[in-house]
Amino acid sequence: MRAYEITNILLDHPQTVTEETKNTVKDILKKYSVEITGEEDWGQKKLWHKINGYESGAFYHLRCKAEPKIIANLENEFKLNQNILRSLIVTA
């Protein structure tokens, strides 16, 4: 297993919807047997440029361990979720 860092920019919705999206991200990671080693809520931030018409988003950062072969699956799952504006997965 390798160490990865995942940063998601979530839609700037009311707090309850943001929490539901965070739980959805965790469920996706559990689905692929990803071990979460740390998580940080970076809060609402103004974006440098608009993404799909949105000027701000909630930044959510996770540190985890996963098998390299499932990273493409994670990226696809994040792209399918309408509450995630952008996602970045890098090796730690």
Buried (B, 14 or more C-beta within 10 A) or exposed (E): EEEBBBBBBBBBBEEEBBBEBBEBBBEBBEEBEBEBEEBEEEEEEEBEEEBEEEEBBBBBBBBBBBEEEBBEEBBEBBEEBEBBBBBEBEEE
